[in-house]
């Protein structure tokens, strides 16, 4: 099944490579959008629409999200962000690096992956930034710093576990007390 993107691209007389050159979107991404394997990220959709001189609404496919193969895989990928953060809690800095890598490779496939990844990364960065001064405080004032370190660590651990189950049950992830580093 051809997407509306392919139709508008052909009407303009452009090949996929020419559209990639004009829009700044990779040819691989264009191929995946046209084949229906992925849903275009809003910023990608805007770049393509500008290159084709049409509105973004003309390029969107009006089909239910449940029919999209990418969303079916998303049921397996979204909990992965939280699981990688959980694994990373046992190895310093990997709580940010592991979900960050998954987000980097999956963010262009779906807005849901992009938002889920940003949510996990923002939470992990926030908790890591709180953890560092707590460890320093523990070194100098143990009876204050140690409980604080324990509270931050356990809170992060519990929130990761809760959000693994929320994403498995197809609910939105919820990370309170998070600063938005990635918007």
PENORBEL-V342903 format. One record per pair of residues at least 24 apart in sequence whose C-alpha atoms are under 6 Angstrom apart, sorted by sequence separation. I is the first residue (numbers start at 0). J is the second residue. D is the distance in Angstrom with one decimal. If there is no record, write none. Layout:
# PENORBEL-V342903
i=I j=J d=D
i=I j=J d=D
This chain:
# PENORBEL-V342903
i=22 j=46 d=5.7
i=22 j=47 d=5.6
i=95 j=120 d=5.8
i=5 j=33 d=5.8
i=22 j=50 d=5.2
i=95 j=123 d=5.9
i=2 j=33 d=5.0
i=1 j=33 d=6.0
i=37 j=69 d=5.9
i=125 j=177 d=5.9
i=4 j=58 d=5.5
i=3 j=58 d=5.3
i=122 j=177 d=5.1
i=121 j=179 d=5.6
i=121 j=180 d=5.7
i=117 j=181 d=6.0
i=40 j=107 d=5.8
i=40 j=109 d=5.9
i=40 j=110 d=5.6
i=37 j=108 d=5.4
i=38 j=109 d=5.8
i=85 j=159 d=5.9
i=81 j=159 d=5.7
i=81 j=163 d=5.6
i=78 j=163 d=5.2
i=78 j=166 d=5.4
